[in-house]
Amino acid sequence: VETYWQSDGSQPHSIQIVFGRRVAVSHVCLYLDFNLDESYTPKKVCIDAGMTLQDLQTLSVVDLSEPVGWCIIPLEAPPD
């Protein structure tokens, strides 16, 4: 992997993904390499989902310890 996302903004950093219509997402996969990125590698990843920013619900929170390789985060639908 030769490209990456970088932010110099305030923490916590966030990435917002918007789909044009309702889509079922079963996993979020991130390629992380602590050996290359060191302090830029996330220590915690939170996955929230909702129809608007105001109704986001947390689907998964994952603590990471010096990850190297693909981190696959399975998701479950929030309760109705």
Z-matrix of the N, CA and C atoms (Angstrom, degrees):
N
C 1 1.450
C 2 1.522 1 107.44
N 3 1.319 2 116.41 1 121.94
C 4 1.458 3 121.29 2 -173.87
C 5 1.532 4 113.07 3 -107.99
N 6 1.314 5 118.74 4 -8.78
C 7 1.455 6 121.21 5 -179.17
C 8 1.514 7 109.77 6 -117.02
N 9 1.316 8 115.58 7 160.85
C 10 1.459 9 119.30 8 -177.53
C 11 1.519 10 110.07 9 -155.23
N 12 1.331 11 114.61 10 165.40
C 13 1.456 12 122.30 11 175.34
C 14 1.516 13 106.72 12 -103.20
N 15 1.311 14 115.88 13 135.24
C 16 1.461 15 119.53 14 -179.09
C 17 1.518 16 109.05 15 -136.34
N 18 1.315 17 116.44 16 144.63
C 19 1.457 18 121.29 17 177.74
C 20 1.518 19 109.49 18 -136.86
N 21 1.320 20 114.72 19 136.05
C 22 1.461 21 120.25 20 174.24
C 23 1.520 22 110.51 21 -105.21
N 24 1.329 23 116.97 22 7.68
C 25 1.459 24 121.64 23 -176.40
C 26 1.515 25 112.53 24 -76.03
N 27 1.324 26 114.33 25 -178.93
C 28 1.462 27 119.83 26 179.36
C 29 1.528 28 110.04 27 -69.40
N 30 1.309 29 115.94 28 158.02
C 31 1.460 30 121.06 29 -179.42
C 32 1.511 31 110.03 30 -97.61
N 33 1.305 32 122.11 31 154.92
C 34 1.458 33 123.64 32 0.63
C 35 1.536 34 110.85 33 -76.21
N 36 1.332 35 116.44 34 149.68
C 37 1.453 36 122.35 35 176.63
C 38 1.520 37 108.52 36 -79.47
N 39 1.317 38 116.45 37 154.29
C 40 1.457 39 119.09 38 176.98
C 41 1.520 40 109.88 39 -145.15
N 42 1.312 41 114.61 40 152.87
C 43 1.460 42 122.93 41 173.78
C 44 1.514 43 105.81 42 -124.17
N 45 1.324 44 117.16 43 127.06
C 46 1.458 45 121.91 44 179.84
C 47 1.517 46 108.66 45 -108.79
N 48 1.329 47 117.09 46 126.74
C 49 1.460 48 122.78 47 177.91
C 50 1.523 49 107.34 48 -116.34
N 51 1.327 50 116.29 49 126.71
C 52 1.466 51 121.79 50 -178.38
C 53 1.526 52 108.22 51 -119.58
N 54 1.329 53 116.40 52 128.60
C 55 1.462 54 122.33 53 176.05
C 56 1.523 55 108.83 54 -100.12
N 57 1.319 56 117.57 55 147.09
C 58 1.462 57 122.54 56 -179.49
C 59 1.515 58 113.70 57 -69.19
N 60 1.304 59 116.72 58 -19.58
C 61 1.472 60 121.82 59 177.06
C 62 1.519 61 107.73 60 -147.84
N 63 1.313 62 116.23 61 171.58
C 64 1.470 63 120.21 62 -179.10
C 65 1.526 64 109.61 63 -64.66
N 66 1.324 65 116.59 64 128.65
C 67 1.462 66 123.03 65 -176.11
C 68 1.528 67 108.75 66 -133.08
N 69 1.308 68 116.96 67 137.17
C 70 1.464 69 121.23 68 175.04
C 71 1.528 70 108.19 69 -85.06
N 72 1.326 71 116.79 70 126.51
C 73 1.459 72 122.41 71 178.40
C 74 1.528 73 106.89 72 -118.27
N 75 1.328 74 116.63 73 121.83
C 76 1.468 75 119.66 74 -176.34
C 77 1.525 76 112.95 75 -97.30
N 78 1.344 77 117.68 76 -24.96
C 79 1.458 78 121.93 77 -178.10
C 80 1.522 79 109.70 78 -147.49
N 81 1.315 80 116.01 79 152.31
C 82 1.461 81 122.23 80 167.95
C 83 1.529 82 105.25 81 -119.62
N 84 1.332 83 115.91 82 127.07
C 85 1.463 84 120.94 83 -178.10
C 86 1.525 85 109.37 84 -116.17
N 87 1.314 86 115.93 85 128.69
C 88 1.458 87 122.44 86 179.13
C 89 1.513 88 109.06 87 -125.66
N 90 1.328 89 116.58 88 133.47
C 91 1.460 90 119.53 89 173.87
C 92 1.519 91 107.35 90 -95.49
N 93 1.315 92 116.74 91 116.99
C 94 1.460 93 122.45 92 -177.50
C 95 1.521 94 109.27 93 -125.32
N 96 1.333 95 116.26 94 145.80
C 97 1.453 96 120.16 95 178.84
C 98 1.523 97 109.68 96 -142.53
N 99 1.310 98 115.59 97 96.32
C 100 1.456 99 120.96 98 -178.99
C 101 1.529 100 111.53 99 -59.90
N 102 1.328 101 117.49 100 -33.80
C 103 1.462 102 120.71 101 -178.36
C 104 1.526 103 112.14 102 -64.02
N 105 1.333 104 117.22 103 -30.29
C 106 1.467 105 121.11 104 179.14
C 107 1.526 106 112.50 105 -93.09
N 108 1.327 107 116.74 106 -35.37
C 109 1.467 108 120.91 107 -169.98
C 110 1.525 109 114.40 108 -102.52
N 111 1.310 110 117.75 109 -19.81
C 112 1.454 111 124.63 110 -179.77
C 113 1.526 112 113.11 111 43.62
N 114 1.320 113 117.95 112 -109.87
C 115 1.465 114 120.34 113 -172.53
C 116 1.531 115 112.94 114 -68.26
N 117 1.329 116 118.52 115 -13.39
C 118 1.466 117 120.86 116 178.91
C 119 1.526 118 111.90 117 -85.05
N 120 1.314 119 117.97 118 -10.48
C 121 1.458 120 121.42 119 -179.92
C 122 1.526 121 109.32 120 -75.19
N 123 1.344 122 117.25 121 130.91
C 124 1.464 123 118.29 122 -179.50
C 125 1.523 124 112.40 123 -65.91
N 126 1.327 125 114.60 124 146.87
C 127 1.463 126 121.17 125 174.84
C 128 1.514 127 111.18 126 -98.00
N 129 1.337 128 115.82 127 -20.90
C 130 1.460 129 121.13 128 179.72
C 131 1.527 130 108.27 129 -144.86
N 132 1.334 131 115.68 130 138.54
C 133 1.461 132 121.56 131 175.79
C 134 1.522 133 107.45 132 -124.32
N 135 1.336 134 116.31 133 126.36
C 136 1.467 135 122.44 134 176.84
C 137 1.526 136 107.70 135 -114.53
N 138 1.322 137 116.67 136 130.58
C 139 1.458 138 122.04 137 178.24
C 140 1.526 139 107.25 138 -111.18
N 141 1.336 140 116.20 139 118.07
C 142 1.463 141 122.89 140 176.99
C 143 1.520 142 108.39 141 -115.61
N 144 1.326 143 116.89 142 150.50
C 145 1.466 144 121.28 143 178.40
C 146 1.513 145 109.60 144 -142.95
N 147 1.322 146 115.43 145 151.42
C 148 1.456 147 120.85 146 177.48
C 149 1.511 148 110.16 147 178.29
N 150 1.315 149 115.17 148 174.10
C 151 1.462 150 120.86 149 179.28
C 152 1.524 151 111.16 150 -82.13
N 153 1.349 152 117.34 151 -26.35
C 154 1.461 153 122.60 152 177.60
C 155 1.529 154 107.89 153 -140.53
N 156 1.321 155 117.03 154 167.86
C 157 1.469 156 119.79 155 177.19
C 158 1.521 157 111.65 156 -64.16
N 159 1.324 158 116.82 157 -25.41
C 160 1.463 159 120.53 158 -177.79
C 161 1.526 160 113.81 159 -78.44
N 162 1.332 161 118.40 160 -18.76
C 163 1.474 162 119.20 161 -177.47
C 164 1.535 163 113.06 162 -115.35
N 165 1.325 164 117.32 163 24.75
C 166 1.461 165 120.32 164 -179.78
C 167 1.526 166 111.63 165 -62.83
N 168 1.334 167 115.51 166 138.59
C 169 1.459 168 122.32 167 174.89
C 170 1.524 169 107.99 168 -123.19
N 171 1.309 170 117.27 169 140.37
C 172 1.456 171 121.52 170 179.55
C 173 1.521 172 109.64 171 -74.80
N 174 1.341 173 115.47 172 124.56
C 175 1.465 174 120.80 173 177.73
C 176 1.513 175 112.07 174 -97.32
N 177 1.329 176 116.98 175 -32.06
C 178 1.464 177 120.01 176 -176.70
C 179 1.523 178 110.01 177 -158.07
N 180 1.319 179 116.01 178 143.00
C 181 1.460 180 123.32 179 172.02
C 182 1.523 181 106.09 180 -130.32
N 183 1.337 182 116.39 181 123.58
C 184 1.459 183 121.08 182 -176.72
C 185 1.526 184 108.82 183 -124.62
N 186 1.331 185 116.63 184 125.91
C 187 1.460 186 122.15 185 173.32
C 188 1.518 187 107.99 186 -90.97
N 189 1.325 188 116.40 187 132.73
C 190 1.460 189 122.02 188 -176.91
C 191 1.525 190 109.98 189 -116.48
N 192 1.318 191 115.69 190 142.27
C 193 1.462 192 120.69 191 177.92
C 194 1.528 193 108.84 192 -126.12
N 195 1.330 194 116.03 193 100.16
C 196 1.463 195 122.97 194 178.30
C 197 1.534 196 112.41 195 48.59
N 198 1.347 197 117.97 196 56.77
C 199 1.467 198 120.40 197 -176.80
C 200 1.525 199 112.35 198 -69.67
N 201 1.321 200 115.43 199 145.49
C 202 1.462 201 122.79 200 173.42
C 203 1.525 202 106.74 201 -136.70
N 204 1.330 203 117.36 202 116.64
C 205 1.464 204 121.71 203 179.77
C 206 1.518 205 111.38 204 109.29
N 207 1.321 206 114.70 205 -164.88
C 208 1.459 207 120.72 206 -177.56
C 209 1.515 208 111.16 207 -75.67
N 210 1.311 209 116.77 208 130.18
C 211 1.463 210 123.90 209 172.22
C 212 1.519 211 106.25 210 -107.02
N 213 1.318 212 116.13 211 113.87
C 214 1.462 213 121.86 212 -177.67
C 215 1.516 214 107.98 213 -103.81
N 216 1.324 215 115.38 214 118.97
C 217 1.467 216 121.42 215 -176.72
C 218 1.524 217 108.23 216 -110.14
N 219 1.346 218 118.09 217 105.76
C 220 1.466 219 120.02 218 177.35
C 221 1.525 220 110.41 219 -72.45
N 222 1.321 221 115.89 220 145.57
C 223 1.467 222 121.55 221 -178.88
C 224 1.513 223 110.36 222 -119.40
N 225 1.318 224 115.52 223 148.84
C 226 1.455 225 122.41 224 172.70
C 227 1.523 226 107.39 225 -123.29
N 228 1.300 227 115.73 226 149.15
C 229 1.460 228 120.37 227 178.74
C 230 1.519 229 109.67 228 -66.38
N 231 1.348 230 117.55 229 141.50
C 232 1.469 231 119.40 230 176.56
C 233 1.523 232 110.42 231 -67.87
N 234 1.327 233 117.27 232 153.34
C 235 1.472 234 119.06 233 178.57
C 236 1.537 235 110.25 234 -65.97
N 237 1.324 236 115.47 235 146.72
C 238 1.485 237 120.27 236 178.39
C 239 1.501 238 111.51 237 -76.51
